[in-house]
Amino acid sequence: MAFGRSTREEPGILRLTRGGALSTLERVAILVIIGGLIAVDTFGIVLGTGADLLTSLVSIATTAVFALYLWSPVVATLALGIMFGVSFLADSASEFLLAAAVAAGMVMRLGRTALILFYAGGFLLAVALVAYGDARVPAGVGIYLIIATVSGVIGFALRVALDRGRVLEEQLAERAEREREAVLAERRWIAGELHDSIAHHLTVISLHVQMLDDAEMSRRSQEAIGAAAKKAMADLRFVIELAADDGPRSAGVQTGDLAAAVDEASGEFEAAGHVVRRDGDLRDGRLPRIAEIIFARIVRESATNVLKYAGAGEVGIRLDVDDQAAELTVSSPLPTEPRRELSSSRTGLNRMAERVVGASGEFSAGAVDGRWTVSARLPIT
């Protein structure tokens, strides 16, 4: 059970514990009605066709009080109470009840539960005082109760309708936000897939294009370019199929075979002139599937970085597995001089770290004893 106030409301549930809020249309309508009634009373005073001056002034003041509901229902209700006392002095208390009955709709529309109960009690008291204080009124008291009831029902109905509309707008806004976040997540996923697969193949192609002028490496580079281009097309087709609305999300999911990833990377390293040293059993049965998938991704991304930046020498790929954890290490010689001008966004290192840390593992990458070493350790228990 959760304690505290929820900020979300279910459709159709009215919260009387907080005040309502007038719409722009309601505000304009109220001001127009107030202005019209005040104008009628004013013309009556000027033309001398209405009630006596004091009664007319009290009527104008009572009507003007309704404008306070646009600002504060509590202040407006207190002001109506004051006007009720003034109406006794002007001998117009019975006329005041009509305004108070109409104001019941404003209280139901805007007030909190406490204000609604307070107003209901005050209105009934005012009716009783007028009924027993003025012998002319008792026969007609019931009409004010009916008017107050009708006005209150109308105010309550407007409150329910507008509250439901507001809740619906909030739900539509939340849904639109969730859809926007889903689109952004899909875009990030597509960008990640493109980076992890196609960017790697393009790096291989870019590397071997620069080796075509070398007679000894030319043929090997041509073969590597052709193989990388085919793989890039296959990966691009895979991403497009997964990104399509009707694409089978589970049909073409990459397996993340660590041994296959190491074999592919080793071939690319050797084609680039590196000697490859592999240590450890890449098919160790203790290696969990999630660890194998993450390690395969790390090998792929590390291969991209090695082909871009590594100096001449041996590239090492080592896997150590025990009953507690599995650790993959990929190391390569640091360059002794600036190498090929290949762009880098450093996205790869961040994505490798996110994958490992997300699986409760440890990740490190940096220069160690003249070599660039990437290390990922994942628990297997």
C-alpha positions in Angstrom: 0.0 0.0 0.0 1.4 3.4 -1.0 1.0 6.5 1.1 0.9 10.0 -0.1 -1.2 11.9 -2.7 -1.2 10.5 -6.2 -0.9 13.1 -9.0 -2.8 11.0 -11.4 -6.6 10.8 -11.5 -8.7 8.1 -13.1 -11.4 9.1 -15.6 -14.8 9.7 -14.1 -13.5 10.3 -10.6 -14.2 13.8 -9.3 -11.9 15.3 -6.7 -13.9 17.7 -4.5 -10.9 18.0 -2.2 -9.4 20.5 -4.5 -11.0 23.5 -6.3 -12.1 23.5 -9.9 -10.8 25.9 -12.5 -12.9 28.0 -14.8 -12.4 27.8 -18.5 -11.9 30.9 -20.6 -15.3 30.5 -22.1 -16.9 30.3 -18.6 -15.0 33.4 -17.4 -16.2 35.4 -20.4 -19.8 34.3 -20.0 -19.8 35.2 -16.3 -18.3 38.6 -16.9 -20.8 39.3 -19.7 -23.8 38.3 -17.5 -22.5 40.3 -14.5 -22.0 43.3 -16.8 -25.5 43.0 -18.2 -27.2 42.8 -14.8 -25.2 45.7 -13.4 -26.1 47.7 -16.5 -29.8 47.0 -16.1 -29.8 48.1 -12.4 -27.8 51.2 -13.3 -30.2 52.2 -16.0 -33.1 51.6 -13.5 -31.4 54.1 -11.1 -30.8 56.6 -13.8 -34.2 56.4 -15.3 -35.9 56.1 -11.9 -37.9 53.1 -13.1 -36.5 50.5 -10.7 -36.6 50.0 -6.9 -35.4 52.6 -4.4 -31.8 53.7 -4.6 -30.5 51.7 -1.6 -32.1 48.5 -2.8 -30.6 49.0 -6.3 -27.1 49.7 -4.9 -27.3 46.6 -2.8 -28.4 44.6 -5.9 -25.5 46.0 -7.9 -23.0 45.2 -5.1 -24.3 41.7 -4.8 -24.1 41.1 -8.5 -20.5 42.5 -8.5 -19.5 40.0 -5.8 -20.0 37.2 -8.4 -16.9 38.5 -10.2 -14.9 37.5 -7.1 -15.5 33.8 -8.0 -13.2 34.3 -10.9 -10.4 35.0 -8.4 -11.3 33.1 -5.1 -14.5 31.1 -4.3 -13.8 31.5 -0.6 -13.5 35.3 -0.7 -16.5 35.5 -2.9 -18.6 33.4 -0.5 -17.6 35.5 2.5 -18.4 38.6 0.5 -21.9 37.2 -0.2 -22.3 36.6 3.6 -21.5 40.3 4.2 -24.0 41.3 1.5 -26.7 39.2 3.2 -26.3 41.3 6.4 -26.4 44.5 4.3 -29.6 43.3 2.5 -31.4 43.2 5.9 -30.7 46.9 6.3 -32.0 47.6 2.8 -35.0 45.4 3.5 -34.1 43.3 0.4 -33.1 40.0 2.0 -35.7 38.0 0.0 -34.2 39.4 -3.2 -30.7 38.5 -2.0 -31.8 34.8 -1.7 -32.2 34.7 -5.5 -28.6 35.7 -5.9 -27.5 33.3 -3.2 -29.4 30.4 -4.9 -27.7 31.1 -8.2 -24.3 31.4 -6.4 -24.8 27.7 -5.3 -23.9 26.7 -8.8 -20.6 28.7 -8.6 -19.7 27.1 -5.3 -20.4 23.6 -6.6 -18.4 24.4 -9.8 -15.4 25.8 -8.0 -15.4 25.0 -4.3 -13.8 22.3 -2.3 -15.8 19.9 -0.1 -15.4 22.1 3.0 -16.6 25.2 1.2 -19.6 23.4 -0.4 -20.8 22.1 3.0 -20.2 25.5 4.6 -22.2 27.2 1.9 -25.1 24.7 2.0 -25.4 25.3 5.8 -25.1 29.0 5.4 -27.7 29.1 2.6 -30.2 27.1 4.6 -29.7 29.4 7.6 -30.2 32.4 5.4 -33.5 31.0 4.1 -34.7 30.2 7.6 -33.9 33.7 8.8 -35.6 35.3 5.9 -38.6 33.0 6.1 -39.2 33.7 9.8 -38.1 37.3 9.7 -40.4 38.4 6.9 -44.0 37.5 6.9 -44.3 38.1 3.2 -41.8 35.4 2.3 -42.6 31.9 3.8 -45.0 30.9 1.0 -42.2 31.5 -1.6 -39.2 30.1 0.3 -39.4 26.8 -1.5 -38.7 28.4 -4.9 -35.3 29.5 -3.7 -34.4 26.0 -2.5 -35.4 24.7 -5.9 -33.3 27.3 -7.7 -30.3 26.6 -5.5 -30.7 22.8 -6.2 -31.0 23.3 -9.9 -28.0 25.7 -10.0 -25.9 23.4 -7.8 -26.7 20.4 -10.1 -25.7 22.5 -13.2 -22.4 23.6 -11.5 -21.6 20.0 -10.5 -22.4 18.7 -14.0 -20.0 21.3 -15.5 -17.4 20.4 -13.0 -17.6 16.7 -13.8 -17.6 17.3 -17.5 -14.6 19.7 -17.4 -12.7 17.5 -15.0 -13.1 14.5 -17.2 -12.0 16.5 -20.2 -8.9 17.7 -18.3 -8.0 14.1 -17.2 -8.5 13.0 -20.8 -6.2 15.7 -22.0 -3.5 14.6 -19.5 -3.9 11.0 -20.6 -3.5 12.0 -24.2 -0.4 14.1 -23.4 1.1 11.1 -21.4 0.3 8.8 -24.3 1.9 11.2 -26.8 5.0 11.4 -24.5 5.3 7.6 -24.2 5.0 7.3 -28.0 7.7 10.0 -28.4 10.0 8.1 -26.0 9.3 4.9 -27.8 10.3 6.5 -31.1 13.5 7.9 -29.6 14.3 4.5 -28.1 13.8 2.9 -31.5 16.0 5.4 -33.1 18.7 4.8 -30.5 18.4 1.1 -31.0 18.8 1.5 -34.8 21.8 3.8 -34.3 23.4 1.3 -32.0 22.8 -1.6 -34.4 24.3 0.5 -37.3 27.3 1.4 -35.2 27.9 -2.1 -34.0 27.7 -3.8 -37.3 27.9 -1.6 -40.4 30.4 0.9 -39.0 32.8 -2.0 -38.3 32.6 -3.2 -41.9 33.1 0.3 -43.2 36.2 0.6 -41.1 37.6 -2.6 -42.6 36.8 -1.3 -46.1 38.4 2.1 -45.4 41.5 0.4 -43.9 42.1 -1.9 -46.9 41.4 0.8 -49.5 44.5 2.5 -48.2 46.4 -0.7 -48.7 45.6 -1.2 -52.3 48.7 0.6 -53.4 50.8 -2.0 -51.6 51.5 -4.8 -54.2 51.9 -7.5 -51.5 48.7 -6.5 -49.7 46.6 -5.6 -52.7 45.0 -8.9 -53.4 44.4 -9.7 -49.8 42.9 -6.2 -49.3 40.6 -6.7 -52.3 39.3 -9.9 -50.8 38.8 -8.3 -47.4 36.9 -5.3 -49.0 34.6 -7.7 -50.9 33.9 -9.8 -47.7 33.3 -6.7 -45.6 31.0 -5.2 -48.2 28.9 -8.4 -48.3 28.7 -8.5 -44.5 27.8 -4.8 -44.4 24.9 -5.4 -46.8 23.7 -8.4 -44.8 23.8 -6.5 -41.5 22.1 -3.5 -43.1 19.3 -5.8 -44.4 19.0 -7.3 -40.9 18.6 -3.8 -39.3 16.1 -2.7 -41.9 14.0 -5.8 -41.3 14.0 -5.4 -37.6 13.2 -1.7 -37.9 10.2 -2.3 -40.2 6.8 -2.1 -38.5 5.9 -5.5 -39.8 9.4 -6.9 -39.6 9.8 -10.2 -37.7 11.6 -9.1 -34.6 12.6 -12.5 -33.4 13.3 -14.3 -36.7 16.6 -12.7 -37.4 18.1 -12.0 -34.0 21.8 -12.3 -34.1 23.1 -15.1 -32.0 26.1 -13.4 -30.5 28.4 -16.5 -31.0 31.6 -15.6 -29.3 33.8 -18.1 -31.2 32.4 -16.9 -34.5 33.1 -13.3 -33.6 36.7 -14.1 -32.6 37.2 -16.0 -35.8 35.9 -13.1 -37.9 38.0 -10.6 -35.9 41.1 -12.8 -36.2 40.7 -13.0 -40.0 40.4 -9.2 -40.2 43.5 -8.7 -38.0 45.6 -11.1 -40.1 44.4 -9.4 -43.3 45.6 -6.1 -41.8 49.0 -7.6 -41.1 48.7 -8.4 -37.4 49.7 -11.6 -35.7 46.8 -13.0 -33.6 47.2 -14.8 -30.3 44.1 -16.6 -28.8 44.0 -18.0 -25.3 41.2 -19.7 -23.5 38.3 -22.0 -24.4 35.8 -19.8 -26.4 33.2 -22.6 -26.1 33.5 -23.1 -22.3 30.2 -24.6 -21.2 30.2 -22.5 -18.0 29.9 -19.3 -20.0 26.3 -18.0 -19.8 24.4 -17.0 -22.9 24.2 -13.3 -21.9 27.9 -13.2 -21.3 28.7 -14.8 -24.6 26.5 -12.2 -26.4 28.1 -9.3 -24.6 31.6 -10.6 -25.2 30.9 -11.2 -28.9 29.8 -7.5 -29.2 33.0 -6.4 -27.3 35.2 -8.4 -29.7 33.4 -6.8 -32.7 33.8 -3.3 -31.3 37.4 -3.9 -30.2 38.2 -5.2 -33.7 37.0 -1.9 -35.1 39.3 0.1 -32.8 42.3 -2.2 -33.4 42.0 -1.8 -37.1 41.7 2.0 -36.7 44.4 2.7 -34.2 46.7 -0.3 -33.3 50.4 -0.3 -34.1 52.2 -3.1 -35.8 52.5 -6.3 -33.7 50.6 -9.0 -32.0 46.9 -8.8 -31.1 45.8 -10.8 -28.1 42.4 -12.2 -27.4 42.0 -14.0 -24.0 39.1 -15.6 -22.2 39.3 -16.7 -18.6 36.4 -18.6 -17.1 36.0 -20.0 -13.6 33.1 -20.9 -11.4 32.5 -17.3 -10.3 33.2 -15.0 -13.3 34.3 -14.8 -16.9 36.8 -12.3 -18.2 37.5 -11.3 -21.7 40.7 -9.3 -22.6 41.5 -7.9 -26.0 44.9 -6.2 -26.3 46.8 -4.6 -29.1 50.1 -2.6 -29.5 49.8 1.2 -29.2 50.7 3.1 -32.4 54.2 4.5 -32.5 53.2 7.2 -34.9 49.9 8.7 -36.1 48.0 6.2 -38.3 45.3 6.4 -40.9 42.9 9.3 -40.6 39.7 7.4 -39.6 37.0 9.2 -37.8 35.9 8.3 -34.3 32.9 9.3 -32.1 34.1 7.2 -29.1 30.6 5.7 -29.1 32.0 2.2 -29.1 33.7 2.4 -25.7 30.6 3.9 -24.1 28.4 1.1 -25.5 30.8 -1.6 -24.4 30.9 -0.2 -20.9 27.0 0.2 -20.8 26.6 -3.5 -21.8 29.0 -4.8 -19.2 27.9 -2.5 -16.3 24.3 -3.3 -17.2 25.0 -7.0 -16.6 26.5 -6.2 -13.2 30.1 -6.6 -14.6 33.3 -4.6 -14.6 34.8 -2.8 -17.6 38.1 -1.1 -18.3 39.9 0.3 -21.3 43.2 2.0 -21.5 46.9 1.9 -22.1 48.8 -0.8 -20.1 52.5 -1.4 -20.6 52.6 -0.1 -24.1 49.5 -1.9 -25.2 45.8 -0.8 -25.4 43.8 -3.2 -23.3 40.1 -3.7 -23.2 38.9 -5.9 -20.3 35.4 -7.0 -19.4 34.5 -9.2 -16.4 31.0 -10.7 -16.0 29.6 -12.8 -13.1 28.4 -16.2 -14.1 26.7 -17.3 -10.9 
